[in-house]
Amino acid sequence: MPAEQPTILATSGGLRASDRLDWEPSAMTHHAVELAGVVGRAPRVCFLATAKADDPRIVMTFYDNAWRLGWAASHVALMTMPNVDDLREHLLAQDVVWVWGGSVAGLLALWRLHGLDTVMREAWEAGVVLTGVSAGSICWHVGGTTDSFGPELRPITDGLALLPYANGVHYDSEAGRRPLLHRLVADGTLPTAYATDDGAGLLYRGTELTEALADRPRAGAYRVERVDDGSVVETELDVRRL
């Protein structure tokens, strides 16, 4: 059963430390699965680690977690060739698509090469819940700040633009993120932006931000917008704790 309207939960989180595994889904990702509204069967959750070069250890940990949680799990890998025969058919059959962090520039390049930019838009419009962390958050927006090109943060401006905003991730844990996002919004390189501390997320219904969420006690979310004098104003958003 698809979500009632196009839904994206874009986060700087969605995972937490685990006693048994490398990591496990946190309340944020559980909420993304709940948003799909699945009743009477296991939710179909597809995992993409494109931004981490389809790292098999990350993918295997996803499957270990999904087995414990009772999800109907799958993954899409693009290297060295796609692991499913029909990417469109597979992704449109999902309830939730969960995208891991890493190189957002690499993710976007590979997705476009394989036509996933078009498929993701179609899945979103069909009610598949899209969620992800870091690169898996920026990708749905116009762009944001990234270390895809090296240790010095740089802008990325060719996101999928399902959402007409820029996106800032790791806002509290990486000191360069906030000032760079401010500069890029101020000079018009990026449009109005929404940003998240680690452990926070942004829930969009259609292209409207409906609420900010967090599964860590002090994680915040913010709106950064240019004003008439060319400066920027940052507004802290109300956050609902999961």
RADAQUI-V131832 format. One line per field, one symbol per residue. ss: DSSP state (H for helix, E for strand, - for the rest). phi: phi as a letter, one per 20 degrees, with the letter a starting at -180 (. if undefined). burial: + if it has 16 or more other C-alpha atoms within 10 Angstrom, else -. A space follows every 10 residues. Layout:
ss: ???
phi: ???
burial: ???
This chain:
ss: ------EEEE E---EE---- ---EE-HHHH HHHHH----- ---EEEEE-H HH---HHHHH HHHHHHHHH- -EEEEE---- ------HHHH HH---EEEE- ---HHHHHHH HHH--HHHHH HHHHH---EE EEE-HHHH-- --EEEE---- ---EEE---- -----EEE-- ----HHHHHH HHHHHH---- --EEEE---E EEEEE--EEE EEEE------ EEEEEE---- -EEEEE--EE E-
phi: .fffbgccde cdanbbfcfd cfabfegffg fgffffmfcn bffedddcdg fdllgfffff fgfgffffem eeebbdddde bgecfcffgf ffeeecddde epefffgfff ffgdmfffff fffgfeoffd brcmgfdfgf efrrdbdfdq fefcfccdff lfdececddl fddcffffff fgffffenfc fgcdccfgnd bceddmdefe adcbdcgdfd cbdccedfen eccddfefce ee
burial: -++-++++++ +++++----- ---++++++- -+++++---- --++++++++ ++++---++- -++-++---- ++++++++-- ------++-- ++++++++++ ++++++++++ +----++-++ ++++++++++ ++++++++++ ++++++++-- --+++++-++ ++++++++++ ++----++-+ ++-+++---+ ++++++++++ +++++++--- ++++++--++ ++++++---- -+----+-+- --
